[in-house]
Amino acid sequence: MAKKTSVTSVAIVMGSESDRPVMQESARALALFGIRHETHVLSAHRTPEETLEFARNARARGIRVLIAGAGSAAHLAGFLASVTELPVIGVPLSPTGTTGYPFGSDALISMVQMPKGVPVACVAINGAWNAGLLAAQILGASEEKGSMLTRMRKYKDDLRKKVLQKTSPRKV
């Protein structure tokens, strides 16, 4: 299914190294579609100048979509969105080692409650895989040939087939 693109199109940014295990799922989803990506650890609070420089220069370096994962107050996605015209997909993260509600709900609310004029798309808590898929769809929507969206259709058809195989009538 994977067909390599010639430029790095997506940047995966996380607020802390401890976010890497979850955020690697974005990288895996992008790789499934042959989308080149780069990964950075940047913090809106601990490295604001570097994060600002990164966001302001991303488009010039060929980046087309930013995926930002952060927990707690989760300012990273909004910070990036405030200084770039590129689409930003936020991945709210639950604190390391925690799962379920309400863990990560603070990050989720922080990302979806952006002020008017500073949009951040947002996926589920720890939903880094879906962030990678959404980035692929965003990139595919502007392709002239539409090959990315064709591969996405095949991916979704395969998901459907897997579900149907597991839900076919069985004798008890």
C-alpha positions in Angstrom: 0.0 0.0 0.0 2.8 2.4 0.9 4.1 4.7 -1.8 6.9 7.0 -0.7 6.5 10.7 -1.1 9.5 12.8 -2.1 9.4 15.4 0.6 8.8 15.4 4.3 5.2 16.4 4.6 4.3 16.0 8.2 6.0 17.0 11.4 5.1 15.1 14.6 5.8 17.3 17.6 5.5 16.3 21.2 5.9 18.2 24.4 8.1 15.6 26.2 10.2 12.5 25.4 7.7 10.6 27.6 5.1 11.2 24.9 7.0 9.2 22.3 5.4 5.8 22.9 1.9 7.2 22.1 3.0 9.6 19.3 4.9 6.8 17.5 1.4 5.6 16.4 1.2 8.7 14.2 4.5 7.8 12.6 3.2 4.2 12.0 0.0 5.4 10.3 2.0 7.8 8.1 4.4 5.1 7.1 1.5 2.9 6.1 0.7 5.5 3.4 4.3 6.2 2.5 4.3 9.7 4.0 7.6 11.0 5.1 7.7 12.7 8.5 10.0 14.2 11.0 9.7 14.0 14.8 10.5 16.7 17.3 10.4 17.2 21.1 9.5 20.9 21.7 7.7 22.5 24.5 5.5 25.6 24.5 6.7 26.3 28.0 10.2 25.0 28.3 11.5 25.8 24.8 9.3 28.6 23.6 11.8 30.3 21.3 12.8 27.0 19.6 9.1 26.0 19.2 8.3 29.4 17.7 11.2 29.2 15.2 10.2 25.6 14.3 6.6 26.6 13.7 7.4 29.7 11.7 9.8 27.8 9.4 7.9 24.6 9.0 6.2 25.5 5.7 9.3 26.7 4.1 10.9 23.4 4.9 8.1 21.5 3.1 6.0 20.6 6.1 2.3 20.6 5.2 0.6 19.3 8.4 1.7 19.4 12.0 0.6 16.8 14.5 1.1 18.0 18.1 0.8 15.7 21.1 0.7 17.1 24.7 -0.8 16.4 28.0 -2.0 18.4 31.0 -2.7 22.0 29.8 -1.7 20.9 26.3 -0.7 24.3 25.0 1.6 22.9 22.3 -1.0 22.5 19.6 -2.5 25.9 20.2 0.9 27.6 20.3 1.8 26.1 17.0 -1.5 27.0 15.4 -1.1 30.6 16.6 2.0 31.1 14.6 1.6 29.0 11.5 -0.9 28.9 8.7 -0.4 25.1 8.4 -3.2 22.7 9.7 -2.5 21.5 13.2 -3.9 18.2 14.5 -3.8 17.9 18.3 -3.4 14.7 20.2 -4.4 15.1 23.8 -2.3 12.8 25.9 -3.1 11.2 29.2 -0.4 11.2 31.8 2.1 8.4 31.5 0.7 5.2 32.9 -2.9 6.3 33.2 -5.9 5.4 31.0 -9.5 6.1 30.8 -11.6 9.1 31.9 -10.8 11.6 33.3 -7.1 11.2 32.4 -6.3 13.3 29.5 -9.6 15.2 29.6 -7.8 18.4 30.6 -5.6 18.1 27.5 -8.7 17.4 25.3 -10.5 20.4 26.5 -7.5 22.6 26.1 -7.2 21.6 22.4 -10.9 21.8 21.4 -11.6 25.1 23.2 -9.3 27.2 21.0 -10.3 30.8 20.4 -12.0 31.9 17.2 -9.4 32.3 14.5 -6.9 29.7 15.8 -8.2 26.3 14.8 -6.8 23.0 16.0 -8.2 19.8 14.8 -8.4 17.3 17.6 -8.5 13.5 17.8 -9.3 11.3 20.8 -7.2 11.1 23.9 -4.0 9.1 22.9 -5.5 8.9 19.4 -2.2 9.4 17.6 -3.0 6.7 15.0 -6.0 8.7 13.9 -4.0 11.9 13.8 -1.7 10.2 11.3 -4.7 9.1 9.2 -6.2 12.5 9.3 -2.9 14.0 8.1 -2.9 11.6 5.2 -6.4 12.6 4.3 -5.5 16.3 4.5 -2.5 15.7 2.2 -4.6 13.5 -0.1 -7.4 16.1 -0.5 -5.0 18.4 -2.4 -3.4 15.7 -4.7 -4.2 16.1 -8.3 -4.1 12.3 -9.0 -5.9 11.4 -5.8 -3.8 8.4 -5.1 -3.6 9.0 -1.4 -7.3 9.1 -1.1 -7.6 6.0 -3.2 -5.2 4.2 -0.7 -7.3 5.6 2.2 -10.4 4.1 0.6 -8.7 0.7 0.4 -7.6 1.0 4.0 -11.2 1.7 5.1 -12.5 -1.1 2.9 -10.0 -3.4 4.6 -11.2 -2.3 8.0 -14.8 -3.0 7.0 -13.9 -6.5 5.7 -12.1 -7.3 9.0 -15.2 -6.3 11.0 -17.6 -8.2 8.8 -15.4 -11.4 9.0 -15.7 -11.2 12.8 -19.4 -10.5 12.9 -20.6 -13.1 10.4 -23.4 -15.3 11.7 -22.1 -18.2 13.8 -23.9 -21.2 15.0 -23.9 -21.4 18.8 
